[in-house]
Amino acid sequence: MLYDTKAGTLNTSRRNVLRGTALAGAAAITGTFAAAAPMRRPLSTPTLRIPDNALVQAQAQQMAEAEPVDLSGYERVQQRLVRPPYAPDHDQVATGEPKIVEIELTVDERLMVVDEDTGASIWAMTYNGSVPGPLIIVHQGDYVELTLKSHTRNVLEHNIDFHASTGALGGGALTHIYPGEETVLRWKATKAGCFTYHCAPGGAMIPYHVCHGMNGAVMVLPRDGLKDRDGNALPYDKIAYIGEQDYYLPTDENGTYRTYQNAGDDYADSLAAMRTLTPTHVVFNGAVDALTGNRAITVEVGQTILMIHNQCNRDSRPHLIGGHGAFVWESSFTDPPLTGMETWFVRGGSAVAAMYTFEQPGVYAYVNHNLIEAALLGATAHFSVSGLWNNALMEQVVAPRTIET
């Protein structure tokens, strides 16, 4: 919505243009969304401008005239999305012909505790109530048919941009919804790999939503499953889905984290904090210690784990302390995997898959190997591995003891 500062009323003309058009796409392409304010309050200076109407109409006309796709031969299946770090039920090797995979995401603006020790919290922008949003898994050639909904209690406008898709700003141009609305988007998974998805309403609202947790990952598997460079199958027993999130929480003059009554109330303060490019927290799965201690990811010796790491905003360098990335796909599943990696690279705005078979029991720390962020800002997870110890791999020859110096 636009706020008419002269009349003091809400102007719904932008909503009317949004409906059934590619306004959002045109706005982002032409750079006309300088910033977007939360719906509940105006900015002191209007910063939203309607893009050139001719461009909007031209894109709408192109979509209206496009040939309809014949999907009559496709089987429809529903995928029940689950909370991270877990993965939905799926086949590692595709069965039959490509399918239309139906999924549902609900936008949920909710107050979340980031650090229990300090009480730091944030009005998180989430898909299905979690940071990161749920992992979506399909096979190359499948269609993803998303129903995107927004709770009526929400405050802000939202959409979704799938890095795995093609055209219309990853679907972001076609999925803008307000509280109490829904939309349906279908796109074809033409590229195999792991990909980020995130909210991208336009202008400053893009980093605002992303840095409030509104991102997740899609894994598009090759139809014949994962393989090494020689074509040998690489099956896995379990997926560990880890979303790395950078937060920029505003503080007062005493360094105390601020609290806010409603979603969007922190907009101006958050933008000021984000401009420092210095996160107050870098965490896995939404909060400090979300995946440590009694919330660690459980594994057994001999199990092969596919670790999917998503970072929507900043570069990261994951490292499994005590283990390795036996096979790592930093780019796509069509490229041969890297092997025997000690630390791998996640480019900001991407997701990466790494595979490892655990050989020893114990607690393994999975960290961003910027150790400042791991130890001080929260970017640490634990794998708790059960099984029998193998002295052939490691043995404590002499326990710590006092010596004379």
URGIFEN-V268352 format. One record per residue. N is the residue number from 0. SS is DSSP state (helix for helix, strand for strand, loop for the rest). PHI is phi in radians with two decimals (* if undefined). NEAR is the number of other C-alpha atoms within 10 Angstrom. Layout:
n: {N;N}
ss: {SS;SS}
phi: {PHI;PHI}
near: {NEAR;NEAR}
This chain:
n: {0;1;2;3;4;5;6;7;8;9;10;11;12;13;14;15;16;17;18;19;20;21;22;23;24;25;26;27;28;29;30;31;32;33;34;35;36;37;38;39;40;41;42;43;44;45;46;47;48;49;50;51;52;53;54;55;56;57;58;59;60;61;62;63;64;65;66;67;68;69;70;71;72;73;74;75;76;77;78;79;80;81;82;83;84;85;86;87;88;89;90;91;92;93;94;95;96;97;98;99;100;101;102;103;104;105;106;107;108;109;110;111;112;113;114;115;116;117;118;119;120;121;122;123;124;125;126;127;128;129;130;131;132;133;134;135;136;137;138;139;140;141;142;143;144;145;146;147;148;149;150;151;152;153;154;155;156;157;158;159;160;161;162;163;164;165;166;167;168;169;170;171;172;173;174;175;176;177;178;179;180;181;182;183;184;185;186;187;188;189;190;191;192;193;194;195;196;197;198;199;200;201;202;203;204;205;206;207;208;209;210;211;212;213;214;215;216;217;218;219;220;221;222;223;224;225;226;227;228;229;230;231;232;233;234;235;236;237;238;239;240;241;242;243;244;245;246;247;248;249;250;251;252;253;254;255;256;257;258;259;260;261;262;263;264;265;266;267;268;269;270;271;272;273;274;275;276;277;278;279;280;281;282;283;284;285;286;287;288;289;290;291;292;293;294;295;296;297;298;299;300;301;302;303;304;305;306;307;308;309;310;311;312;313;314;315;316;317;318;319;320;321;322;323;324;325;326;327;328;329;330;331;332;333;334;335;336;337;338;339;340;341;342;343;344;345;346;347;348;349;350;351;352;353;354;355;356;357;358;359;360;361;362;363;364;365;366;367;368;369;370;371;372;373;374;375;376;377;378;379;380;381;382;383;384;385;386;387;388;389;390;391;392;393;394;395;396;397;398;399;400;401;402;403;404}
ss: {loop;strand;strand;strand;loop;loop;loop;loop;strand;strand;strand;loop;helix;helix;helix;helix;helix;helix;loop;loop;loop;loop;helix;helix;helix;helix;helix;helix;helix;helix;loop;loop;strand;loop;loop;loop;loop;loop;loop;loop;loop;loop;loop;loop;loop;loop;loop;strand;loop;loop;loop;loop;helix;helix;helix;helix;helix;helix;helix;helix;helix;helix;helix;helix;helix;loop;loop;loop;loop;loop;loop;loop;loop;loop;strand;strand;strand;strand;loop;loop;loop;loop;loop;loop;loop;loop;loop;loop;loop;loop;loop;loop;loop;loop;loop;loop;loop;loop;strand;strand;strand;strand;strand;strand;strand;strand;strand;strand;strand;strand;strand;strand;strand;strand;strand;loop;loop;loop;loop;strand;strand;strand;strand;strand;strand;strand;strand;loop;loop;strand;loop;loop;loop;loop;loop;strand;strand;strand;strand;loop;loop;loop;strand;strand;strand;strand;strand;strand;strand;strand;loop;loop;loop;loop;loop;loop;loop;strand;loop;loop;strand;strand;loop;loop;loop;loop;loop;helix;helix;helix;helix;helix;helix;helix;loop;loop;strand;loop;loop;loop;loop;strand;strand;strand;strand;strand;strand;strand;loop;loop;loop;loop;strand;strand;strand;strand;strand;strand;loop;loop;loop;loop;loop;helix;helix;helix;helix;helix;helix;helix;loop;loop;loop;loop;strand;strand;strand;strand;strand;strand;strand;loop;loop;loop;loop;loop;strand;loop;loop;loop;loop;loop;strand;loop;loop;loop;loop;strand;strand;strand;strand;strand;strand;strand;strand;strand;strand;loop;loop;loop;strand;loop;loop;loop;loop;loop;strand;loop;loop;loop;loop;loop;loop;loop;loop;loop;helix;helix;helix;helix;helix;helix;helix;helix;loop;loop;loop;loop;loop;loop;strand;strand;strand;strand;loop;loop;loop;loop;loop;loop;loop;loop;helix;helix;helix;loop;strand;strand;strand;strand;loop;loop;loop;strand;strand;strand;strand;strand;strand;strand;strand;loop;loop;loop;loop;strand;loop;strand;strand;strand;loop;loop;loop;loop;strand;strand;strand;strand;strand;loop;loop;loop;loop;loop;loop;loop;loop;strand;strand;strand;strand;loop;strand;loop;loop;strand;loop;loop;loop;strand;strand;strand;strand;strand;strand;strand;strand;loop;loop;loop;loop;strand;strand;strand;strand;strand;strand;strand;loop;loop;helix;helix;helix;helix;helix;helix;helix;loop;loop;strand;strand;strand;strand;strand;strand;strand;loop;loop;loop;loop;loop;loop;loop;loop;loop;loop;loop;loop;loop;loop;loop;loop;loop;loop;loop}
phi: {*;-1.84;-1.86;-1.48;-1.21;-1.35;-1.52;1.25;-2.26;-1.49;-1.81;-1.66;-1.09;-1.14;-1.07;-1.11;-1.23;-1.04;-1.11;1.29;-2.26;-1.85;-0.94;-1.04;-1.15;-1.11;-1.10;-1.22;-1.11;-1.53;1.28;-1.54;-1.52;-1.31;-2.91;-2.24;-1.68;-0.96;-1.14;-1.37;-2.65;-1.47;-1.47;-1.15;-2.18;-1.02;-2.23;-1.77;-2.30;-1.26;-1.20;-0.92;-1.10;-1.10;-1.15;-1.03;-1.14;-1.13;-1.17;-1.09;-1.16;-1.07;-1.15;-1.17;-1.61;-1.14;-1.16;-1.17;-1.58;-1.55;-1.96;-1.13;-1.58;-1.55;-1.37;-1.74;-2.31;-1.81;-1.92;-1.52;-1.35;-2.22;-1.30;-1.07;-1.56;-1.55;-2.10;-1.20;-1.04;-2.82;-1.66;-1.25;-1.98;-1.13;-1.91;1.29;-1.44;-0.97;-2.17;-1.71;-1.69;-1.58;-2.34;-2.37;-2.14;-2.05;-1.23;-2.39;-1.50;-2.48;-1.38;-2.18;-1.42;-1.58;-2.49;-1.12;-1.20;-1.77;1.37;-1.03;-2.46;-2.62;-1.38;-1.32;-1.71;-2.26;-1.77;1.10;1.45;-2.26;-2.08;-1.35;-1.15;-1.02;-1.32;-1.93;-2.24;-2.40;-1.98;-0.97;1.72;-1.24;-1.78;-1.80;-2.00;-1.75;-1.78;-1.86;-2.11;-2.31;-1.00;-1.13;-1.37;-1.16;-1.99;-1.82;-1.42;-2.47;-2.75;-2.62;-2.07;-1.67;-1.13;-1.40;-1.71;-2.21;1.66;0.88;0.95;1.18;1.66;-1.08;-1.27;-2.00;-2.22;-1.17;-2.35;-1.83;-0.91;1.44;-2.08;-2.49;-2.56;-2.18;-2.22;-2.17;-2.48;-1.67;-1.48;-1.55;-2.08;-1.57;2.69;-1.86;-2.44;-1.40;-2.24;-2.85;-1.42;-2.58;-1.18;2.28;0.98;-1.16;-1.20;-1.17;-1.14;-1.05;-1.25;-1.08;-1.42;-1.86;1.72;-1.58;-2.77;-2.89;-2.42;-2.07;-1.93;-1.84;-1.39;-1.03;-1.13;-1.73;1.48;-1.32;-2.48;-1.45;-1.18;-1.69;1.54;-1.41;-1.13;-2.18;-1.33;-2.32;-1.59;-2.78;-1.91;-2.01;-1.76;-2.10;-1.85;-1.56;-2.18;-1.72;-1.98;-2.26;-1.52;-1.15;-2.19;-1.54;-1.14;-1.68;1.45;-1.49;-1.14;-1.32;-2.07;-2.35;-1.31;-2.43;-1.04;1.59;-1.17;-1.60;-0.93;-1.12;-1.13;-1.15;-1.08;-1.13;-1.18;-1.16;-1.13;-1.27;1.05;-2.10;-1.21;-1.42;-2.50;-2.26;-2.26;-1.80;0.98;1.71;-2.70;-1.05;1.14;-1.14;-2.25;-2.19;1.05;-1.31;-1.88;-1.15;-1.35;-1.62;-2.50;-2.00;-0.95;1.69;-1.42;-1.72;-1.95;-1.73;-1.62;-1.88;-2.02;-1.97;-2.41;-1.42;-2.22;-2.31;-1.16;-2.49;-2.34;-1.16;-2.53;-1.75;-1.25;1.71;-2.39;-2.60;-1.65;-1.06;-2.37;-2.31;-1.90;-1.42;-1.95;-2.58;-1.36;-1.46;-1.58;-1.04;-1.24;-1.21;-2.25;1.07;-1.45;-1.45;-2.46;-2.18;-2.05;-1.99;-1.25;-0.97;1.49;-2.64;-2.23;-2.31;-1.97;-2.36;-2.06;-2.65;-1.81;-1.26;-1.97;-2.30;-1.32;2.21;-1.73;-1.88;-1.56;-1.85;-2.32;-1.31;-1.43;-1.44;-1.20;-1.13;-1.22;-1.21;-1.53;-1.81;-1.87;1.99;-1.43;-2.44;-2.29;-2.15;-1.85;-1.76;-1.90;-1.79;2.59;-1.68;-1.27;-2.01;-1.15;-1.16;-1.58;-2.81;-2.56;-1.43;-1.27;-2.35;-1.20;-0.94;-2.58;-1.31;-2.25;-1.68;-2.20}
near: {20;21;20;12;13;6;8;9;11;14;13;12;11;14;14;11;16;18;13;11;20;25;26;26;26;24;22;19;14;11;13;18;21;15;16;24;24;18;17;13;11;18;16;8;8;15;14;20;15;16;19;13;11;9;16;20;16;14;17;15;13;11;14;12;9;8;8;8;6;7;11;7;9;14;13;15;12;12;17;14;19;16;17;21;22;16;19;16;12;13;13;18;15;18;11;8;11;20;22;20;21;16;17;16;19;16;29;23;27;17;16;18;17;23;19;11;8;10;14;20;19;26;21;26;31;26;26;21;20;24;27;31;29;27;25;24;22;25;29;22;19;22;22;23;19;17;16;22;24;25;15;12;11;20;20;23;22;26;24;25;21;21;20;22;20;14;12;17;19;20;22;25;25;23;29;25;22;21;17;13;13;17;14;13;14;15;18;18;22;16;20;23;25;27;28;25;29;29;28;29;28;26;19;16;23;18;20;26;23;23;22;23;31;32;32;32;30;24;24;24;26;21;20;13;18;21;18;16;13;7;9;10;13;14;15;16;11;15;20;21;25;27;29;31;28;28;27;23;25;22;16;10;6;6;8;13;16;15;18;12;9;15;19;23;17;20;18;15;15;19;17;14;18;20;10;9;10;12;17;20;23;27;28;31;26;28;24;21;21;21;23;18;13;11;13;19;20;13;22;19;16;16;15;19;19;22;20;25;27;33;26;29;19;16;15;22;15;24;21;22;16;14;19;20;23;15;21;27;24;21;21;19;23;15;14;18;21;17;16;14;16;14;18;22;20;22;18;14;17;23;30;26;27;24;25;20;19;22;20;21;18;19;20;19;20;22;24;28;20;13;14;12;20;21;14;12;18;26;31;28;27;23;24;19;21;17;14;12;14;11;10;6;8;9;9;7;7;6;6;7;5;6;5;3;3}
